[in-house]
């Protein structure tokens, strides 16, 4: 398999301490990989480093074959046309409609005629599972689930090769969260996308990812299929996965 994203020995110093102290893992083409870890373990920071929004203090990050730490601003801008990013809160422009939000990357990175741009926007809104009338609404008029889908539509605007998503199901009710999981998995499979997401959602892990990477103490302490990682004899991992086992046991006893 060819790696779309490769991290080697990434080190990040924050507030006088090492948040990441030699993080190494890769994401292969076509994979959906989840990055998990305790709150404060640096998952979001690492995700932002993977797209060039933050710069680590050491190590190497290669995205789509490009060494991000060696790229010029122009080179980094070219790479940004090849991936989509979904931030935890959506990060939609509140003063713009959904259609205008989705069109923003197209306006910034392409010279598409207005008519063709509008067609692409409409297609991405449909791909994200939003009704056509959502296009004219502003973020404040949308439910939490619809905001996530609008942000996903924007992330798809440039036909990316990879998606990076920060806590994509946070703030959603269980039904909306599972619907979003199914949508994301379907899009990745049908469009041939690679995805890296951070999450605390155990149902997301068990339901739609190919592999999980565990970040703890500034390093990757385990990675592999969810079922294998769940068996790793390490205190944080066992505590994390025991939540689902305890919940299942409670439900089985009802």
Secondary structure, 3 states (H helix, E strand, C coil): CCEEEEEEEEEEEECCEEEEEEEEEEEECCCEEEEECCCCCCHHHHHHHHCCCCCCCEEEEEECCEEHHHCCHHHHHHHHCCEEEECCCCCCCCCCEHHHHHHHHHHHHCCCCHHHHHHHHHHHHHHCCCCHHHHHCEHHHCCHHHHHHHHHHHHCCCCCCEEEEECCCCCCCHHHHHHHHHHHHHHHHHHCCEEEEECCCHHHHHHHCCEEEEEECCEEEEEECHHHHCCCCCHHHHHHHHHHHHHHHHHHCC
